[in-house]
């Protein structure tokens, strides 16, 4: 029989709804993290505010694609302007699924 571990402490960072948008120019993305693994989930967005506004829909899309996504962390990040990078949802044409489910 395996030992069960009890969570003794948990903290949650500031939510996207409370965060002030970053005014710096750049390519903004919704990012996803699981332990030490991380990826650009959606983007690029022209502004940080646009990326922040899309976090919930991206989370819904991730849950649609992977039921383990409940345990992932979602946030935003900025790369240099014209980075040439694309989010995983855009690469797979899935970036509208979460938005459709939210409506």
Secondary structure in CASP SS format (residue, H / E / C, confidence):
PFRMAT SS
TARGET T0000
AUTHOR 0000-0000-0000
METHOD secondary structure of the structure
MODEL  1
X C 1.00
X C 1.00
X C 1.00
X C 1.00
X C 1.00
X C 1.00
X C 1.00
X C 1.00
X C 1.00
X C 1.00
X C 1.00
X C 1.00
X C 1.00
X C 1.00
X C 1.00
X C 1.00
X C 1.00
X C 1.00
X C 1.00
X C 1.00
X C 1.00
X C 1.00
X C 1.00
X C 1.00
X C 1.00
X C 1.00
X E 1.00
X E 1.00
X E 1.00
X E 1.00
X E 1.00
X E 1.00
X E 1.00
X E 1.00
X C 1.00
X C 1.00
X E 1.00
X E 1.00
X E 1.00
X E 1.00
X E 1.00
X E 1.00
X E 1.00
X E 1.00
X E 1.00
X C 1.00
X C 1.00
X H 1.00
X H 1.00
X H 1.00
X H 1.00
X H 1.00
X H 1.00
X H 1.00
X H 1.00
X H 1.00
X H 1.00
X H 1.00
X H 1.00
X H 1.00
X H 1.00
X H 1.00
X H 1.00
X H 1.00
X H 1.00
X C 1.00
X H 1.00
X H 1.00
X H 1.00
X H 1.00
X H 1.00
X C 1.00
X E 1.00
X E 1.00
X E 1.00
X E 1.00
X E 1.00
X E 1.00
X E 1.00
X C 1.00
X C 1.00
X C 1.00
X C 1.00
X C 1.00
X C 1.00
X C 1.00
X C 1.00
X H 1.00
X H 1.00
X H 1.00
X H 1.00
X C 1.00
X C 1.00
X C 1.00
X C 1.00
X C 1.00
X H 1.00
X H 1.00
X H 1.00
X H 1.00
X H 1.00
X H 1.00
X C 1.00
END
